[in-house]
Amino acid sequence: MAEKIISPGVFTNEIDQSFLPSAVADIGAALIGPTLKGPAGIPTVVTSYSDFQAKFGDVFNNGPNGDSVQFLTSHTAEEYLKNSDTLTVVRIMGGAFSKATSVITASGGPVAGVSGDALFGADSASNAASSFTLETFTDGTIMNNQSPTATTNNILLSGSKHNIRYEVSNVNNKKGTFTLLIRAGNDNIKRKQILETYNNLTLDPNSVNYISKVVGDQSLTVRTDGTTKYLQLTGSFANKSRYVRVSAVTNTIDYLDENGNVRVNAASASLPAIGSGSHNGGFKGGSDGATGFDALGNNNGAVGGASNDTISASFYENIGMETQGFSLNASANAASGSDAYVEALDLLANQDEYDINLILAPGIIANTHATVASKIIDVCEDRGDCFAVLDPVPYDSTLSQATTQAETRDSNFAAMYWPWVKVPDSQVAGTQRWVPPSVVIGGIYAFNDRVAHPWFAPAGLNRGGITTAIQAERKLTQGNRDDLYDSNVNPIATFPGQGVTVFGQKTLQKKNSALDRINVRRLLIRVKKFVASSSRFLVFEQNTAATRRRFLGIVNPFLEQVQSQSGLSAFRVVMDETNNTPDTIDRNQLVGQLFLQPTRTAEFIVLDFTVQPTGASFPE
């Protein structure tokens, strides 16, 4: 019924059409594989290649022949981060790996009944108490660097640029304060390389400078509930350090009284001793687990070990069933690393926690490591909002082997590329490496998204050029490219004057449809991510016409923008009484339908040349 107005006056109505959904956060790829250092099994975001190097390392001098090598994970991160600033990295380690620790000796006297050898930071000659414990974020033997005896200038025999040491200085018993330095593992007392400095720390939990508050004491652990993997957070204070967390603090509660005097004199004995510890401020206890992989050749990380033994790991073109120190044999999952890949993928399957649009696992070969490759595709399909790049075959395989592997798969959430390519190693001067396509394809996707949009094809001479590639494993003919493309393998072609180029954009879907093209699948991923993130603001709102208009006011402008940027030929969004019937509303559902016509790419250009006699007229 129309509003009834009796007396004259001015009437106003407020119509709020200013609702703005929060912008979709930066979305990048997930990169899974072994790294030199870093937290194992914990998805960690890096924002640049220098950030990746600081957290996960790069070159180590312990290849099969004692030479300098990198994991494919490092090469892939470098390629991808040239054109993107968001990458989620999951380090793979096998077996029961652990972090290195150092128990910081207290300045007080001995502890009754406790031998010095029972405390990492204790001098075996005196049963010293502990003040607090430092634990590295990085897992593995690479963090072990304690020396069994004093060395000139306090050099750690196993110290390196990849690990750390600590130093305690400026201990003030009257104030209950001290300074903690985190130093590079390869420095010495005369030329200190200080990475972090924490001044005026205390062991008083009621102080703002309490060591756990300033440095941080939180840790993440992978847990399992049924078949679900998740991360459990322990600790009370966010980590401020980039290298260590604090634990087992010997608290000195209310160290000073109201007059500023030491309340209990004996409490000063809990403060850490000045210096870098009887073991020169090093760490120990880190383990690489069942793999026994030791990047530094330190006899599997034993304290003081310097055997300079090498590892029997397969890198680059030598990758087979054993890849970069991990044998992904299904009969020995726990010891091989296969379980670690599956666990990482189970974590990434949680799309509410990890916002990714691409999964890369360089070193996983589809026809050799079939179980892990299938798991990658399954995670992408279950999430419905990310894409996988898989390598079909090892180096020195035939075209037939590549096509045969692709024909065993059927998914529009994954793609394969072939052949391998040779790239320069930017971290080892003058060295060139054979790498599988996934190492460089992630960078092609990132470049495509930076200069265009996800709904453009990451292929061709404009956006598919592999600028870092020196050459492909083999130069493909037109017939080779046709055979590969017919089997849904995207060719990596070589053109004179143009270099090595991605020349295909098919998914692994066997059925001919719009979704057998990468640009269409990635268009839907982008649209679904935007609509899903924006629609969260409507959950638990009233199911009324006003709420539906809010949805249309969000989605229509976005799709119009995609259409103007050549992503869609046409679209229509329906959310009204036709699909939100009383029965639907009574089931607490808000239903919307999006009809999309993706813009197709021109992959085949057909030109007719007609030769006509002299004097013939040309049709207009």
C-alpha positions in Angstrom: 0.0 0.0 0.0 1.3 3.5 -0.9 2.5 5.7 1.9 -0.3 8.1 3.0 0.7 11.7 3.4 -1.7 14.0 5.2 0.1 17.3 5.9 2.6 19.2 3.8 6.3 18.8 4.6 9.7 17.5 3.4 10.2 13.7 3.6 13.6 12.1 3.2 14.8 8.5 2.6 18.2 7.0 3.0 19.3 4.4 0.4 22.7 3.0 1.2 24.4 1.9 -2.0 27.9 2.5 -0.7 28.7 -1.0 0.4 32.2 -2.0 -0.7 33.6 -5.5 -0.3 37.1 -5.7 0.9 39.6 -6.1 -1.9 40.8 -9.6 -2.6 44.2 -9.9 -1.1 47.3 -10.5 -3.2 47.1 -14.1 -4.4 50.1 -16.1 -5.5 51.4 -19.6 -6.1 52.2 -22.3 -3.6 55.7 -23.8 -4.1 56.3 -27.2 -2.5 59.8 -28.9 -2.3 63.0 -29.3 -0.4 65.0 -26.2 0.5 68.3 -25.6 2.2 66.8 -24.3 5.4 63.6 -22.9 6.9 60.6 -24.3 8.8 59.7 -27.7 7.5 56.0 -28.5 6.6 54.8 -25.0 7.6 53.4 -22.9 4.7 55.4 -19.6 4.8 54.7 -16.5 2.7 57.7 -14.8 1.0 57.4 -11.4 -0.8 60.7 -11.3 -2.8 63.5 -13.6 -3.8 65.8 -12.0 -1.2 63.1 -12.8 1.4 63.1 -16.4 0.1 66.9 -16.6 0.3 66.8 -15.3 3.9 64.2 -17.8 5.0 65.0 -20.8 2.9 68.5 -20.3 1.5 69.9 -21.0 -2.0 73.3 -22.5 -2.9 75.1 -25.2 -0.9 78.4 -26.8 -1.6 77.6 -30.4 -1.3 76.3 -31.7 -4.6 76.9 -35.3 -5.8 80.5 -34.3 -6.7 81.0 -31.8 -3.9 80.0 -29.0 -6.3 77.6 -26.1 -5.7 74.0 -26.8 -6.4 70.5 -25.5 -5.6 67.2 -27.2 -5.1 64.8 -26.7 -7.9 62.6 -25.0 -5.3 65.1 -22.1 -5.2 65.3 -21.8 -9.0 61.5 -21.8 -9.3 61.1 -19.2 -6.5 63.5 -16.9 -8.4 61.7 -17.2 -11.7 58.3 -16.7 -10.1 59.2 -13.7 -7.8 60.6 -11.7 -10.7 57.0 -10.9 -11.6 55.1 -11.5 -8.4 55.4 -10.4 -4.8 53.5 -13.2 -3.1 54.6 -16.9 -2.9 53.7 -19.5 -0.3 56.6 -21.9 0.3 56.3 -25.3 2.0 59.6 -27.0 2.8 59.8 -30.7 2.5 61.7 -32.9 4.9 61.3 -36.6 5.6 61.1 -38.6 8.8 61.5 -37.2 12.4 63.3 -33.9 11.7 63.8 -31.4 14.5 65.0 -27.9 15.3 68.3 -26.9 16.9 68.3 -25.4 20.4 70.7 -23.7 22.8 70.1 -23.5 26.6 71.4 -20.2 27.8 73.4 -20.7 31.0 72.3 -18.7 34.1 74.9 -16.6 36.0 74.1 -18.4 39.2 75.7 -21.5 40.8 75.3 -25.1 40.0 72.0 -27.0 40.1 72.0 -30.0 42.4 71.6 -33.4 40.7 72.0 -32.1 37.2 75.2 -32.7 35.2 76.5 -30.0 32.9 76.3 -32.4 29.9 72.5 -32.5 30.4 72.2 -28.8 29.5 73.1 -27.8 25.9 74.5 -24.4 27.0 76.1 -25.7 30.2 79.8 -26.1 30.8 80.6 -29.8 31.5 82.9 -28.6 34.2 80.1 -27.0 36.3 76.5 -27.9 36.8 75.2 -24.5 35.7 71.4 -23.7 35.8 69.6 -22.5 32.7 68.2 -19.0 32.2 66.2 -19.6 29.1 66.3 -21.6 25.8 66.5 -20.4 22.3 65.0 -22.6 19.5 65.7 -22.0 15.8 62.8 -21.6 13.3 64.8 -23.6 10.8 64.6 -27.4 11.0 67.6 -29.7 10.3 71.3 -30.2 10.9 72.2 -27.1 9.0 71.6 -25.1 12.3 74.0 -27.2 14.3 77.2 -25.3 14.8 78.6 -25.7 18.4 82.3 -26.3 18.9 83.5 -28.9 21.4 86.4 -26.7 22.5 87.4 -23.1 22.3 88.7 -21.8 19.0 90.6 -18.8 17.9 88.4 -15.7 18.0 85.5 -18.0 19.0 84.9 -19.2 15.5 82.3 -22.0 15.3 83.7 -25.0 13.4 80.3 -25.7 11.7 79.3 -22.0 11.6 78.1 -20.8 8.2 76.1 -17.9 6.6 73.1 -20.2 6.8 73.0 -20.6 10.5 73.2 -18.4 13.6 74.7 -18.0 17.0 73.8 -15.9 20.1 75.5 -13.6 22.5 74.4 -12.2 25.9 75.9 -8.8 26.9 75.3 -5.9 29.3 73.8 -7.9 32.1 72.6 -5.5 34.9 71.9 -7.2 38.2 70.5 -4.1 39.7 67.9 -3.7 37.1 67.5 -7.3 36.1 68.1 -6.5 32.4 70.4 -7.8 29.7 71.1 -7.6 25.9 70.6 -10.5 23.5 72.4 -10.5 20.2 71.6 -12.9 17.3 74.7 -13.2 15.1 75.6 -14.9 11.9 77.0 -18.4 12.4 80.1 -17.7 10.4 81.3 -14.5 12.2 83.9 -14.2 15.0 84.4 -12.1 18.1 86.5 -9.5 16.3 84.2 -9.1 13.3 80.7 -9.6 14.5 77.8 -9.9 12.1 74.9 -8.9 14.2 71.5 -9.8 12.7 69.2 -8.8 15.6 69.7 -6.8 18.8 67.3 -6.9 21.8 68.2 -4.4 24.5 67.0 -4.2 28.2 65.4 -7.7 28.2 64.2 -9.1 31.5 63.0 -12.4 32.9 60.1 -10.7 34.7 56.8 -11.7 33.0 55.2 -8.6 34.4 57.6 -6.3 32.5 57.0 -4.9 29.0 60.5 -6.0 28.2 60.0 -9.7 29.2 62.1 -11.7 26.8 59.2 -13.8 25.6 57.2 -10.7 24.8 60.0 -9.0 22.9 61.5 -12.0 21.1 58.4 -14.2 20.9 57.6 -17.7 22.0 55.0 -19.1 19.5 55.4 -22.2 17.4 53.3 -24.0 14.8 52.9 -27.8 14.7 51.2 -29.9 12.1 48.4 -31.9 13.7 45.9 -34.5 12.4 42.3 -34.9 13.3 40.9 -37.9 11.4 42.0 -37.2 7.8 42.2 -33.4 8.4 45.6 -31.7 8.7 45.9 -28.4 10.5 48.4 -26.2 12.2 48.3 -25.9 16.0 49.7 -22.7 17.5 51.3 -22.8 20.9 52.9 -20.0 22.9 51.5 -16.7 24.2 53.5 -14.0 22.4 53.9 -13.3 18.7 57.4 -13.9 17.2 59.3 -10.7 16.6 62.6 -12.4 15.8 63.2 -13.8 12.3 65.5 -16.6 13.6 64.6 -17.9 17.0 61.8 -18.3 19.6 62.2 -18.4 23.4 61.1 -21.2 25.7 61.8 -22.5 29.2 62.3 -19.1 30.7 63.4 -19.0 34.4 61.0 -16.3 35.5 62.0 -13.6 38.0 58.5 -12.3 38.9 58.5 -8.7 40.0 62.3 -8.5 40.0 62.2 -4.9 41.4 60.1 -3.7 44.2 58.2 -0.4 44.4 61.4 1.4 45.4 63.3 0.1 42.4 65.4 -2.2 44.4 66.0 -5.9 43.8 63.1 -7.6 45.7 64.8 -11.0 46.1 68.6 -10.9 45.8 68.8 -14.6 44.8 66.8 -13.8 41.7 69.8 -12.3 40.0 71.3 -15.7 39.8 68.7 -16.6 37.1 70.0 -13.9 34.8 72.0 -15.2 31.8 75.8 -15.2 32.1 77.7 -12.6 30.0 79.3 -14.0 26.8 78.3 -16.4 24.1 78.2 -19.5 26.2 80.7 -22.2 26.9 80.0 -23.5 23.4 80.6 -20.2 21.8 76.9 -19.3 21.4 76.1 -22.2 19.1 73.1 -24.5 18.6 72.7 -28.2 18.4 70.0 -31.0 18.3 68.8 -30.2 14.8 68.0 -33.3 12.8 67.1 -33.9 9.1 65.1 -36.9 10.0 65.2 -40.2 8.1 66.8 -38.7 5.0 70.1 -37.9 6.7 70.5 -35.1 4.2 73.2 -32.8 5.3 73.8 -29.8 3.1 77.0 -28.8 4.8 78.7 -32.2 4.8 79.0 -32.2 8.6 78.6 -35.9 9.2 74.9 -35.5 9.5 75.2 -32.5 11.7 77.2 -34.0 14.6 78.7 -31.3 16.8 82.2 -30.5 15.7 81.9 -32.9 12.7 83.9 -31.9 9.7 84.1 -35.1 7.6 83.1 -33.2 4.4 81.1 -36.2 3.3 78.9 -35.7 0.3 75.4 -36.9 -0.4 74.1 -39.3 -3.0 71.3 -37.0 -4.2 70.1 -36.6 -7.8 69.8 -33.0 -9.1 68.7 -31.5 -12.4 68.8 -33.9 -15.3 69.7 -36.8 -13.1 66.4 -36.8 -11.3 64.6 -40.1 -11.4 62.6 -42.0 -8.7 65.1 -40.3 -6.3 64.8 -36.6 -6.5 67.1 -34.1 -4.7 67.8 -36.4 -1.8 64.3 -37.9 -1.4 63.2 -41.3 -2.7 59.4 -41.1 -3.2 59.0 -44.8 -3.1 55.5 -45.7 -1.9 56.8 -48.6 0.1 58.8 -46.4 2.3 56.8 -43.2 2.6 57.8 -42.1 6.1 61.5 -42.3 5.4 61.3 -41.0 1.8 59.5 -37.7 1.9 56.4 -38.9 0.0 54.4 -38.4 3.2 55.8 -34.9 3.6 54.5 -33.9 0.2 51.1 -35.4 1.0 51.0 -33.6 4.3 51.9 -30.3 2.7 49.2 -30.8 0.1 46.7 -31.7 2.9 47.4 -28.4 4.6 47.1 -26.4 1.4 43.7 -28.0 0.7 42.3 -25.6 3.3 41.2 -22.8 1.0 40.0 -20.6 3.9 43.5 -20.6 5.4 45.7 -20.5 2.2 44.7 -18.2 -0.6 46.6 -19.5 -3.6 45.9 -19.8 -7.4 48.7 -22.1 -8.5 50.6 -25.1 -7.2 54.2 -25.8 -8.3 56.2 -28.8 -7.2 59.4 -28.9 -9.2 61.2 -32.2 -9.0 57.9 -34.2 -9.0 57.7 -36.0 -12.3 54.2 -37.2 -13.2 55.2 -40.6 -14.7 57.7 -41.3 -12.0 56.1 -39.9 -8.8 52.6 -40.7 -9.8 51.1 -40.7 -6.3 52.2 -37.2 -5.4 51.3 -35.9 -8.9 47.8 -37.3 -8.6 47.5 -35.7 -5.1 48.4 -32.3 -6.5 45.6 -32.5 -9.1 43.1 -33.8 -6.5 43.8 -30.8 -4.2 43.3 -28.3 -7.0 40.0 -30.0 -8.1 38.8 -30.2 -4.5 39.6 -26.5 -3.8 38.2 -25.5 -7.2 40.2 -22.2 -7.1 43.8 -23.1 -8.0 45.7 -24.6 -10.9 48.6 -27.1 -11.1 51.6 -27.2 -13.4 53.0 -30.8 -13.7 56.2 -32.1 -15.4 55.2 -35.2 -17.5 58.6 -37.0 -17.8 62.2 -36.9 -16.7 65.0 -35.4 -18.7 66.0 -37.3 -21.9 62.6 -38.7 -22.4 60.9 -39.1 -25.8 58.0 -37.2 -27.2 55.9 -40.4 -27.1 56.6 -40.8 -23.4 55.4 -37.3 -22.7 52.2 -37.7 -24.7 51.5 -41.1 -23.2 51.8 -39.6 -19.7 49.4 -36.7 -20.5 46.9 -39.1 -22.0 46.6 -40.9 -18.6 45.3 -37.7 -17.0 42.0 -35.9 -17.3 41.5 -32.6 -15.5 41.0 -29.0 -16.4 42.8 -28.0 -13.2 46.2 -29.0 -14.4 48.5 -28.6 -17.4 51.7 -30.2 -18.7 54.6 -28.7 -20.7 57.5 -30.3 -22.5 60.5 -30.4 -23.1 63.0 -29.5 -20.4 65.0 -26.2 -20.7 68.5 -25.1 -19.9 68.8 -21.9 -17.7 71.7 -20.1 -16.2 72.3 -20.5 -12.5 72.3 -16.9 -11.2 73.9 -17.9 -7.9 76.8 -19.9 -9.4 78.6 -17.9 -12.0 79.1 -19.5 -15.4 76.9 -22.5 -14.6 74.0 -23.7 -16.6 71.3 -26.1 -15.5 68.8 -28.4 -17.1 65.5 -27.9 -15.3 62.0 -29.3 -15.8 59.4 -26.9 -17.4 57.6 -26.2 -14.1 60.6 -24.3 -12.9 60.1 -21.6 -15.5 56.3 -21.9 -16.2 55.4 -20.4 -12.9 57.3 -17.3 -13.9 55.4 -17.2 -17.2 52.1 -17.2 -15.4 53.2 -14.4 -13.1 54.4 -12.4 -16.0 51.2 -12.9 -17.9 49.2 -11.7 -14.9 51.4 -8.7 -14.4 51.3 -7.4 -18.0 47.8 -8.6 -18.8 45.2 -10.6 -16.8 44.7 -14.3 -15.7 42.1 -14.7 -18.5 44.8 -14.1 -21.1 46.7 -17.1 -22.5 50.2 -17.5 -20.8 51.7 -18.5 -24.2 52.9 -17.1 -27.5 55.5 -14.6 -28.4 53.9 -11.7 -26.4 53.6 -13.4 -23.0 55.1 -16.9 -23.4 58.7 -16.1 -24.0 61.1 -17.9 -21.6 63.6 -15.1 -21.5 66.0 -16.9 -19.1 66.1 -20.1 -21.2 69.3 -20.7 -23.1 67.8 -23.6 -25.1 65.2 -26.3 -25.0 66.1 -29.9 -24.6 65.2 -30.4 -28.2 63.9 -28.1 -31.0 60.4 -29.1 -31.9 59.1 -29.3 -35.5 55.6 -28.3 -36.5 54.6 -31.9 -36.5 56.1 -32.4 -33.0 54.1 -29.5 -31.7 50.9 -30.9 -33.3 51.5 -34.3 -31.7 52.0 -32.8 -28.3 49.1 -30.4 -28.5 46.8 -33.2 -29.7 47.6 -35.1 -26.5 47.2 -32.0 -24.3 50.9 -31.3 -23.8 51.8 -27.7 -24.2 54.9 -27.5 -26.5 58.0 -25.4 -25.5 59.1 -24.3 -29.0 62.2 -22.6 -30.3 61.9 -20.0 -33.0 64.8 -18.3 -34.8 65.3 -14.8 -33.5 62.6 -15.3 -30.9 64.1 -17.9 -28.6 62.4 -20.4 -26.4 58.6 -19.9 -26.1 55.6 -21.6 -24.6 53.4 -22.4 -27.6 50.3 -23.9 -26.1 47.7 -23.4 -23.4 45.7 -26.6 -23.0 44.6 -28.2 -19.8 44.6 -31.9 -19.3 40.9 -32.2 -20.0 40.1 -34.8 -22.7 36.6 -33.5 -23.6 36.5 -30.6 -26.0 35.0 -27.6 -24.2 35.9 -24.1 -23.1 37.6 -25.5 -20.0 40.2 -27.4 -22.1 42.0 -24.0 -22.3 44.1 -22.6 -19.4 43.0 -19.0 -19.9 39.3 -20.0 -19.4 40.0 -22.1 -16.3 42.1 -19.3 -14.8 39.3 -16.8 -15.7 36.8 -18.9 -13.6 39.3 -19.2 -10.8 39.7 -15.4 -10.7 35.9 -14.8 -10.8 35.1 -17.4 -8.2 37.7 -16.0 -5.8 36.3 -12.5 -6.1 32.7 -13.6 -5.8 33.4 -15.9 -2.9 35.4 -13.4 -0.9 32.8 -10.7 -1.5 29.8 -12.9 -0.7 31.2 -13.7 2.8 29.9 -10.3 3.9 26.3 -11.4 3.1 26.4 -14.6 5.2 23.9 -14.3 8.1 22.3 -11.2 6.6 18.5 -11.1 6.0 17.4 -12.9 2.9 15.6 -9.9 1.4 15.5 -8.1 -1.9 17.9 -5.5 -0.4 20.5 -8.2 0.3 20.2 -9.5 -3.2 20.6 -6.1 -4.7 23.8 -5.7 -2.6 25.1 -8.9 -4.2 24.3 -7.7 -7.7 25.8 -4.4 -6.9 29.1 -6.1 -6.1 29.3 -8.8 -8.8 27.9 -6.9 -11.9 30.5 -4.1 -11.8 33.3 -6.6 -11.4 32.2 -8.7 -14.4 31.7 -5.5 -16.4 35.3 -4.7 -15.7 36.4 -8.2 -16.7 34.4 -7.9 -19.9 36.0 -4.5 -20.7 39.4 -6.2 -20.3 38.6 -8.9 -22.9 37.8 -11.6 -20.4 34.1 -12.1 -21.2 32.1 -11.8 -24.4 28.8 -11.6 -22.3 27.5 -12.4 -18.9 24.3 -12.4 -16.8 23.8 -12.6 -13.1 20.5 -13.7 -11.6 19.6 -13.4 -8.0 16.0 -12.6 -7.5 12.6 -14.2 -6.7 13.0 -16.7 -9.6 15.8 -18.6 -7.9 15.0 -17.5 -4.4 11.6 -19.0 -3.9 9.9 -19.2 -0.5 11.0 -22.8 -0.2 14.6 -21.8 -0.9 14.4 -19.0 1.7 12.9 -21.3 4.3 16.0 -23.5 3.9 18.2 -20.5 4.8 19.7 -20.4 1.3 20.6 -17.4 -0.9 20.9 -18.6 -4.5 22.6 -16.8 -7.3 23.4 -17.8 -10.9 26.2 -16.5 -13.0 26.1 -17.1 -16.8 29.5 -16.4 -18.4 30.6 -16.5 -22.1 34.5 -16.5 -21.9 36.4 -14.8 -24.6 38.2 -17.4 -26.7 41.8 -17.1 -27.8 43.0 -17.2 -31.5 45.3 -20.2 -31.5 44.9 -21.0 -35.2 45.1 -18.2 -37.8 43.8 -19.2 -41.2 44.7 -17.0 -44.1 43.5 -17.5 -47.7 45.7 -16.2 -50.5 43.9 -15.9 -53.8 45.9 -15.3 -57.0 43.9 -13.5 -59.6 44.7 -12.6 -63.3 45.7 -9.1 -64.4 42.8 -6.8 -64.6 40.6 -8.6 -62.1 38.8 -6.5 -59.6 39.1 -7.1 -55.9 35.9 -7.6 -54.0 35.2 -5.1 -51.2 
